[in-house]
Amino acid sequence: MLSAAISFLLTAGGVAVAGLRAYRRRFLSATRWFAVALLPAGLYLTGLFPLASTIGRAFGDWAAKLVLDPRVWTGIVLLGVSAALLVTTRWVGRRGTAVESAPERPAAAGPAPERPAVAPAPKAAKKPAGGKRDDGLGDFADIEEILRKRGI
């Protein structure tokens, strides 16, 4: 009874830490914590948790339970899921697709230094096609030319 309480408390604590890591958007780390949190429950259910086995229990008893007890199979499934999650997070972490691979800026560094404001470069004025000077009308030059052609 004590070993069950210890193993499931360890599992619950690991799941809580995984939830906090996921809340902080550290999903790769949260998945690793969840995978490790499944280990105590899986070991207890299979009968391999150190406190769950008694001194007089033989390997034959465990092998018989392996075949007949669904609780042992549930523990094996939990251990398999845990191993799969650990291998997957290791593979994803090595690929470098994790957000956590980006280095964080230390808190003691303070705010980023301000960059001096740079004024945008002035645009060069367009020269009219006919060699005429621009008199500052800009977009109205086309309208002015149409009016000249019509004699207005």
C-alpha positions as CSV (number, residue, x, y, z in Angstrom):
1,M,0.0,0.0,0.0
2,L,2.8,2.4,0.8
3,S,4.6,1.6,-2.4
4,A,1.5,2.4,-4.4
5,A,1.1,5.7,-2.7
6,I,4.8,6.6,-3.2
7,S,4.8,5.6,-6.9
8,F,1.5,7.4,-7.7
9,L,2.6,10.5,-5.8
10,L,5.8,10.6,-7.8
11,T,3.7,10.3,-11.0
12,A,1.3,13.0,-10.0
13,G,4.2,15.3,-9.1
14,G,5.9,14.7,-12.4
15,V,2.6,15.4,-14.3
16,A,2.2,18.6,-12.3
17,V,5.7,19.7,-13.3
18,A,5.0,18.8,-16.9
19,G,1.9,20.9,-16.8
20,L,3.8,23.9,-15.6
21,R,6.4,23.5,-18.3
22,A,3.6,23.2,-20.9
23,Y,2.0,26.4,-19.4
24,R,5.3,28.2,-20.0
25,R,5.3,27.0,-23.6
26,R,8.2,24.6,-23.1
27,F,6.5,21.7,-24.8
28,L,9.6,19.6,-25.4
29,S,10.6,19.8,-21.8
30,A,7.0,19.2,-20.7
31,T,6.9,16.0,-22.8
32,R,10.1,14.8,-21.2
33,W,8.8,15.4,-17.7
34,F,5.6,13.6,-18.6
35,A,7.5,10.6,-20.0
36,V,9.6,10.4,-16.8
37,A,6.5,10.9,-14.6
38,L,5.0,7.7,-16.2
39,L,7.9,5.6,-15.0
40,P,7.0,5.1,-11.3
41,A,3.4,4.2,-12.1
42,G,4.5,1.8,-14.8
43,L,7.0,0.2,-12.6
44,Y,4.6,-0.3,-9.8
45,L,1.9,-1.8,-12.0
46,T,4.3,-4.3,-13.5
47,G,5.5,-5.2,-10.0
48,L,9.1,-4.0,-10.7
49,F,8.9,-1.0,-8.3
50,P,11.5,-1.7,-5.6
51,L,9.1,-1.3,-2.7
52,A,6.3,-3.4,-4.4
53,S,8.3,-6.6,-4.4
54,T,8.5,-8.7,-1.3
55,I,11.6,-10.7,-0.4
56,G,10.0,-14.1,-0.9
57,R,8.5,-13.3,-4.3
58,A,10.0,-15.4,-7.0
59,F,10.5,-14.6,-10.7
60,G,7.9,-17.3,-11.6
61,D,5.2,-15.5,-9.7
62,W,5.9,-12.4,-11.7
63,A,6.0,-14.3,-15.0
64,A,2.6,-15.9,-14.2
65,K,1.1,-12.5,-13.4
66,L,2.6,-11.2,-16.7
67,V,0.5,-13.6,-18.6
68,L,-2.8,-13.3,-16.7
69,D,-3.0,-9.9,-15.0
70,P,-4.2,-6.9,-17.0
71,R,-2.7,-4.6,-14.4
72,V,0.8,-5.8,-15.4
73,W,0.0,-5.2,-19.1
74,T,-1.2,-1.7,-18.2
75,G,2.2,-1.1,-16.6
76,I,4.0,-2.4,-19.6
77,V,2.0,-0.1,-21.9
78,L,2.9,2.9,-19.6
79,L,6.6,2.0,-19.7
80,G,6.4,1.6,-23.5
81,V,4.7,5.0,-23.9
82,S,7.3,6.6,-21.6
83,A,10.1,5.1,-23.7
84,A,8.5,6.2,-26.9
85,L,8.1,9.8,-25.7
86,L,11.7,9.9,-24.4
87,V,13.1,8.7,-27.7
88,T,10.8,11.0,-29.7
89,T,11.8,14.1,-27.7
90,R,15.5,13.2,-28.0
91,W,15.1,12.9,-31.8
92,V,13.1,16.2,-32.1
93,G,15.6,18.0,-29.8
94,R,18.6,16.9,-31.9
95,R,16.9,18.2,-35.1
96,G,16.9,21.7,-33.6
97,T,13.2,22.4,-34.3
98,A,12.5,23.0,-30.6
99,V,11.8,26.5,-29.5
100,E,13.8,25.8,-26.4
101,S,17.0,25.6,-28.4
102,A,17.0,29.4,-28.8
103,P,19.2,30.9,-26.1
104,E,17.3,33.1,-23.7
105,R,18.5,36.6,-22.9
106,P,19.7,36.8,-19.3
107,A,17.5,38.8,-17.0
108,A,20.4,40.8,-15.6
109,A,21.2,42.2,-19.1
110,G,18.4,44.8,-18.7
111,P,16.5,46.3,-21.7
112,A,18.0,46.3,-25.1
113,P,20.1,49.3,-26.0
114,E,18.3,51.9,-28.1
115,R,19.4,52.4,-31.6
116,P,19.8,56.0,-32.9
117,A,17.0,57.1,-35.1
118,V,18.0,57.3,-38.7
119,A,16.0,59.7,-41.0
120,P,14.9,58.1,-44.2
121,A,16.8,59.2,-47.3
122,P,15.0,61.8,-49.4
123,K,13.6,60.5,-52.7
124,A,15.1,61.9,-55.8
125,A,12.8,64.1,-57.8
126,K,11.7,62.8,-61.2
127,K,12.8,64.8,-64.2
128,P,10.1,65.4,-66.8
129,A,10.4,63.4,-70.0
130,G,10.3,66.5,-72.2
131,G,13.3,68.1,-70.4
132,K,11.0,70.6,-68.6
133,R,11.6,71.8,-65.1
134,D,9.4,70.5,-62.3
135,D,7.5,73.4,-60.9
136,G,6.4,71.6,-57.8
137,L,3.1,70.4,-59.0
138,G,4.1,66.8,-59.1
139,D,1.1,64.7,-60.0
140,F,-0.6,67.6,-61.7
141,A,2.0,67.8,-64.5
142,D,0.0,65.3,-66.6
143,I,-3.2,67.3,-66.2
144,E,-1.4,70.5,-67.0
145,E,0.0,69.0,-70.2
146,I,-3.4,67.8,-71.3
147,L,-4.9,71.3,-70.8
148,R,-2.1,72.8,-72.8
149,K,-2.8,70.5,-75.7
150,R,-6.4,71.5,-75.8
151,G,-5.5,75.2,-75.5
152,I,-7.1,75.8,-72.2
